[in-house]
Amino acid sequence: MKRQYRWLIAASAAVLVLILAFGLVRLLREPAAVDLSAGQTITLAKGKLTIHAITRTGGRIGMPPDAESVELALSDLPAIFGRDPIPDLPFDLKPEFDTISTLMFRSGTVFLMNGITYGRGDPAGPRVVFDLNDQGDLPLTDCQFGTEQESTWNGVALLLGVEQVETDAGAIEQYIARFVVHNIGYQIQATGLTGVQFLEILSIVMAG
């Protein structure tokens, strides 16, 4: 009987070790609460992040003279970019519109200046807006990122910032990231998400 108890104790201890090890791996792989506050530089398992305070230029973005406004469907994007530039997003975020307003240049460059918006169908809920450039350059922007010191995330260089935006419920934080990956230029703006959730979206987009 004692041997059976010893076997049960040993088995229970082994299970406990596995649970603790699994929990440790999750902690190392996934950051807990990450505060992406302006002025911080933080180091995580997936990279070193410098968070800038975003300021807006306040002026209109200058458009090249050969810009032409066209309407595209989301289903057109894989053919333009050579891959789907926006993979399936977590947190139940879905495209808010099937069509997008696009600036097409005669050179073949596409800027999606009005943004591709993902949400939950709730104006007060989280929203993620994508601007894209299919030529491997960053999209046009009216954002300024302080000293423009770059961060790294999943081995990708990016500019990362945060600003306060006013909503009906009061001021909330908007996260903004700019980077080039898979020869596609991205600007991603998100409201209603935590810092960890925003980083998860960046990871998914970068992985493609």
N, C-alpha and C positions, 0 to 999 in steps of 0.2 A: 504494500500500500504506500509506503514511504517513497518507493521508486516512482510510483505513478504521480505522487504529489510533486516530486522533484522534476519529473518530465513536464508537468503542467506549469510549474514555476519557470522552468527554462524556456518553454514555448511562449509564455506570457511576456517574459523579458525580451525575447527576440522580436516579438510583435511590437513592443514598446519602442525598441531601438529603431525598427523600421519606420514607425510613425514619426519619431523625432527626426530621423534622417530625412524623411520626405518633407517634413515641415521646414527643416533647415535649407533644403534645396530650393523650396518655394520662396523662402525669404531672400536667398541669394539671387534668385532669378527675377523675382518681382519686387520692386521697391514698395515699401509700405506707404504711408502718407508722404507724398512729396510736395513740398511747398515751393511752387515756382514763382517766387516773389522777385520783383525787379531789384537789381543790384546784387543778387546772389550768384555765386559760382559753387556748384555742387558736383560731386563725383559719385556716380552710380556704376553698377556693374556694366551697363551698356554704353557708358560714355561720360564725358565731362561737359556740364552744361553751364553756360554763362547766360543769365537771364537779363535782358535789357528792358528798360522802360521805353515803350513805344511812343513816339510823337508823330503826328500827322503833318505833312507839309502844308495842308490847307488849300492847296491849289489843284487845278485840274492836271491830270496826267497828259503830257504831250503825246499826241498820236502821229505816227508817220503819215505823210500825205497820201500814201497808197492804201490806207486802211479802208476796208469795206465791211459793213455790218451784215452778217448773215445769220440765219437760224439753223441750228443743227439738232439732231436727236442724240440722246445719250448713246444709242446703239451705233452711232457713227464714230465714236471715239477710238475704239480698237483699231480701225482701219487707218485713222489719222496718225495715231501715236505708235502703231506697231505692236501694241499690247493694250490691255485695259488699264488706263492710268489710275483708276480708282477701284481697288478691290472691294469685296464685300466688307462693310464696316460693322464693328460690334455695337453694343448698347442699343440695338433695335433702330439704328439710324438708316433711313431710306431716302432716296432722291425725292425732293419735293416737286420737281417738274421733270417731264419727259423730254422737253426741249430746252435749249440753252442759247443765249445770245452770244455771238462770237464775232471777233474782229479778225477777218481774213486778209492777209496781205498778199500782193501779187507774187511776192517771193515764195509763198507757200507757208509762211509762218502763221500759226494760229494762236491768238491770245484770247482766253476766255475771261474777259475783263469783268463781266457782270457776275461771275462766279457760278459754280455748280453747288447747289445747296442741299445738304442732307439734314434731316430732322426726324421728328416723330409725329408730324402733323399737328403739333401743339406750338403755337407762337411763343408761349412762355417756356417751352422745353429746350433741351440742348440743340444747338445747330452747329454744323461744320460746313465751311464754305471753301471751295477749291478754286484757285486760279492756276492755269496751266500754260506752259509754253512748250511747243513740240520740237523746238530746235536746240534743246540742251542748254538754254539760257534761262535765267530767272524771269518770271513774269514781271510786267511793269507794276509799280506800286507807289503809294503815297506814304508809306511807312518809313520811319527812320529809326535805326537800332543803335542809338548811343554811339559807342566807339566802334561798333560793328565787329567786335571780337567774336570769332566763330566758336561754336560748340561742336561736339561730335556726338552722334547717336547711332549705334549699330554700324560704326565705321564710316558714317556719312557726315560731311561737314555741313553745318547749317547755321543760320541766324535765328535766334530764339528770343521772343519778347512777350511782354504782357502790358495791357493797358486797361484802364477802367472805362467802361461804357455804360451809359444810362439806359435803363429799361423802365417799364411801368412799375416794376417791383423795386426799383432803386438801382444803385450802381453795382455792377458785377464785373468780374475779370474776363477779359478776352485774351486768349493765347494765340500767338502768331508764330509760324515757323516758315522759313524760306530755305529751299535746298534744291539740288539737282541730283536725280538718281535715275538710272536706266535711260539716260539721255533725255529726260523730261524735267522741265523746271516746274517747281511747285511753290505756291504760297497757300498755306492752310491756316484758316482762322476759325477758332472754336469758342463758343460761349456755352455755359451751362454744364461744363464738364470739369472734373477734378484734374489736377496736374498729372496724376497717374493715368487717368483715362486718355488725356491728350497724348501722353507719351506712347501709350499702347496703339493709338491710331497712327502715330508717326512710324512705329515699328512695322505695322501691317502694310502701310503704303511703301515703305522702303524695301520690304521683303518682296513686294509685288505679288 
